[in-house]
Amino acid sequence: MRGHRQRRRTRADLVYPNEADVERGRVSVLAPVGTALLGLSVGQSIDWQAPAVAR
């Protein structure tokens, strides 16, 4: 369905910027979502709206 956003769980590891690799689930601590995750404990989660992807 066009325009419909699915909710899904994604696991991410926080890393330094030079180690970031989105394909491997490694998010920079300086990325917007990385800063949102800082301070959470293992197993905690946030709701995050990912930007739309151009097709």
Contacts in CASP RR format, 6 or more apart in sequence:
PFRMAT RR
TARGET T0000
AUTHOR 0000-0000-0000
METHOD contacts of the structure
MODEL  1
MRGHRQRRRTRADLVYPNEADVERGRVSVLAPVGTALLGLSVGQSIDWQA
PAVAR
5 49 0 8 1.000
9 45 0 8 1.000
10 25 0 8 1.000
11 25 0 8 1.000
12 25 0 8 1.000
12 26 0 8 1.000
12 27 0 8 1.000
12 33 0 8 1.000
12 34 0 8 1.000
12 37 0 8 1.000
13 25 0 8 1.000
13 26 0 8 1.000
13 27 0 8 1.000
14 27 0 8 1.000
14 28 0 8 1.000
14 29 0 8 1.000
14 34 0 8 1.000
14 37 0 8 1.000
14 38 0 8 1.000
15 26 0 8 1.000
15 27 0 8 1.000
15 28 0 8 1.000
15 29 0 8 1.000
16 28 0 8 1.000
16 29 0 8 1.000
17 28 0 8 1.000
17 29 0 8 1.000
17 30 0 8 1.000
19 26 0 8 1.000
19 28 0 8 1.000
20 26 0 8 1.000
20 27 0 8 1.000
20 28 0 8 1.000
20 31 0 8 1.000
27 33 0 8 1.000
27 34 0 8 1.000
27 37 0 8 1.000
28 34 0 8 1.000
29 35 0 8 1.000
29 38 0 8 1.000
33 48 0 8 1.000
36 46 0 8 1.000
36 48 0 8 1.000
37 46 0 8 1.000
40 46 0 8 1.000
END
